[in-house]
Amino acid sequence: MGKQHRIAVLMGGMSNEREVSLKSGKAVAEALQSRGHDVIPVDLTEPSVGCVESLAPDVVFIALHGEFGEDGQVQRLLERKGIPYTASGPEASRLGMDKVAAKRVFIRNAVPTSDYVVVEPDADPQQAAASAGLLGYPLVCKPAAGGSSLGVVILRSEPELVRHFARTFRDHARQASRGGRPPTRPYGAGEKHQSRG
């Protein structure tokens, strides 16, 4: 067995993926402990890493999901404190969570990607549906920010799309502090893009 490390496992968090993160974090902590590491489970309940700094870990394993876990925020704070961590850096993490920003990077770098339309949360649902519907049906619609498959819907007609946007925009207005824009793209059964290398 290699060198033992003091590892803080960040889990929980404030996103709507908290429960999944707690399960992931527990599994990671158990696996690391079984390898002989000194593991400190940390259930983050606020957007801060002050508690981690005081634990003086050799490294932080990020098992947080969604906002303040996969979006670059916690990575940026850990870097500012000089605490090593597992995961992509802040900018790569941010791009991975922001579907619109990621699409723009793909296009700029000639990575094949399906057409898409960005619909702002203050748009009129009828006009937004008409614009997105130009891509053809069925459509996949997902919030611009967020992890996993949360918020993904497949819409097969303009009336479905109008209802979806009306509901989404209402929810967005209630949670304006969370932000988000639902990008839409055509749904292609079996559509796949592969990278080589």
N, C-alpha and C positions, 0 to 999 in steps of 0.2 A: 504494500500500500504506500502511496506517495505521501507527501507532506500534508499534515492536517492544517486546516484553515479555520479561522473564525469567520463565519458567514452569516450575515443578516439576510433573512428571506423576507422581502416586502410583499405583503398580501393584503387583501381586503380592498381598501381604497374607498373612494366616494362615488364611483361610477355605477351605472345600472348593471354592471357586470361583477359587482362586489362578491356575490355568493360563489360564482365560478372561480374568482380569484382566490377566495379563501380555501376552496377545495384544491386548486392547483398549488397554492402555497404550502398547504399541509403535506401534499404528496411530495413536493420538492424537498421540504424540510426533512421528512422521514427518509427519503432516498439519500440525502447528504449525511444525515446522522448515521445511517447504516454503513456509510463509507468511512466513518470515524471522525467526521468534521464536527467542530464546535458550532452548532447552529442556534441562531437567535431568531425565532419567528417574530415578525413585527407586523401588527395589524394597523396599517395607516388609516386614520380616520379624519385627517386634515391634510391640506396640500403643503406639507412641510417635511423636511428631512432632518430637522433639528434633533429629534430623538435618535436617529440613526448615527449621527455624528458622535453623540455621547457614548454609544456602544463600542466605538472604535473597532469596527470589523475590518478584516483583511480585504473583503470584497462583499458587495451586495448582489444578491440574486433577485432580480425584479420578476415577481410573479403577479404583478398588478395587471389588470386588464382594462382596456378602454381609457377614458379620460384620466389624466394624471397617472398613467401607467405605461401606455403604449404610444402616447402622443408627443413625447419629447420633453414634457415638463419636469418629470422626476429625474430624467437623465441630465437635464441642464442643471438642476439644483445639486445633484450629486457631483457633477463635474466642477461646479463652483466651489464645492467644499473639498475637492481633491479626493473623493471617495471612489475607488474603482468599482465597477459594476458589470454585470453581464447584460448584454442587449446591444442593439444598434445605438448609435449616437443620437443626440437630440434632433438634428435635421432629418436624418433618415427616418427616425421614428415619427416625426411630424408628417412627413410626406406619406408614410405608410398609413396614417390614420385619416388624412385629408384626401378623399377620393378625387376631388377636382384638381387639387395641386398635383397629385400623382399622375392623373391623366395628362396634364399639361407637360410634365417632365417626360412621360412616355412619347408623346407626340414630338416634342422638341428633339428627342433622341432617336426618332424613327423606329420606336418599338410599336409593333402592330397592336392596335386597340380599337374597340368598337366605337362607333359614333355615339355622341352623348349630347344632352342638353342640360344646362344648369338652370334650375328654377329657384328663384329667390323666395324666401318665406313670406314676403309682403306682396307677392304677385297675386293677381286675381286668379282663383282656381280654374275658371273657365278658359281664360286666355292661356294660362300655364299648360293646361291639358291640350289645348289646340296646338301650341308650339311643340310640346313633347310628342304629341301624336304624329307629327310629321315623320318621325323616325320609323313608324309602323308598329304594329302590334303582333305579338304581345311585347310588353316593355318590362324591364326590371327597374325598380325604383328603390333607392337606398339613400339614407341621409349621408351628407358629405363627410361627416365626422362620426366616428363610432367604430367599434370593433366587431368581430365575428359576423354573424348574419343578422344582428339586431336591426330591425326596421326594414329588412328586405321584403319587398312584395313583388309579385308578378301580376301585372294588370293587362287585361285582354281587350278592353274597349274604352272609348272616351268617357262614357258615364262612370265607369269604375275609376278612371284616372281623376276625373273631377271630384268625385267623392273622397278619394284618397288625399288629394291635395287640400281640399277643404278641411279634412280632419287633421292632416299634418300641420297645416298653417295655424289652426286653432291651438293645437298642442304646443307649437313653437311659440306662439304668443304668450302662452302660460309659462313657458320656461325660457324666456328670452335670454336669460343669463347663460344658458347652455349653448346658444348659437346653433348654427347648422343650416345647410342648404341641401335639399334632396336632389341629387343629380339623377337623371334617368338615362337609360341606354337601351337599345333594342335587345330583346331576349332572343338568343339563337339556340335552339335545342342542339346540344352537342358541340357548340362553338367553343373552340379551344385555341389558345395561343401558347406556344412553348418557346422557352429560351434554350439555347444550347451553349454549352461551355462549362 
